Amino acid sequence: MLYLQGSALVEIGRTQEGIKLLENLLIKFPDADYLRLVLERYKKN
């Protein structure tokens, strides 16, 4: 659910908030490769 909220924030223009939320999820789930890839993609844009 938090992943969807973070992605939605990025998509509606609240990029910093969405990226921060996804970074916090990555700290909690460090083995989440898909989350890491999505986060890298959002940071590039």
C-alpha positions as a printed NumPy array, in Angstrom:
array([[  0.   ,   0.   ,   0.   ],
       [  2.802,   2.434,   0.828],
       [  4.505,   1.559,  -2.447],
       [  1.376,   2.605,  -4.334],
       [  1.116,   5.814,  -2.351],
       [  4.764,   6.666,  -3.078],
       [  4.326,   5.959,  -6.772],
       [  1.148,   8.023,  -6.895],
       [  2.871,  10.978,  -5.225],
       [  5.624,  10.886,  -7.836],
       [  3.134,  10.661, -10.676],
       [  1.035,  13.625,  -9.501],
       [  4.066,  15.855,  -9.126],
       [  4.896,  15.52 ,  -5.442],
       [  8.148,  13.873,  -6.427],
       [ 10.269,  14.549,  -3.345],
       [  7.613,  13.173,  -0.996],
       [  7.115,  10.068,  -3.12 ],
       [ 10.831,   9.368,  -3.425],
       [ 11.327,   9.826,   0.324],
       [  8.52 ,   7.36 ,   1.034],
       [ 10.014,   4.798,  -1.352],
       [ 13.481,   5.299,   0.169],
       [ 12.054,   4.588,   3.613],
       [ 10.434,   1.42 ,   2.291],
       [ 13.771,   0.351,   0.835],
       [ 15.399,   0.806,   4.248],
       [ 12.75 ,  -1.464,   5.761],
       [ 12.978,  -4.015,   2.914],
       [ 16.613,  -3.895,   1.673],
       [ 16.263,  -7.037,  -0.47 ],
       [ 13.424,  -5.578,  -2.564],
       [ 15.137,  -5.435,  -5.956],
       [ 12.024,  -4.25 ,  -7.787],
       [ 11.605,  -1.369,  -5.36 ],
       [ 15.266,  -0.442,  -5.843],
       [ 14.835,  -0.381,  -9.638],
       [ 11.692,   1.743,  -9.463],
       [ 13.354,   4.168,  -7.073],
       [ 16.361,   4.552,  -9.369],
       [ 14.042,   5.265, -12.298],
       [ 12.129,   7.929, -10.372],
       [ 15.352,   9.584,  -9.218],
       [ 16.583,   9.873, -12.823],
       [ 13.478,  11.829, -13.831]])
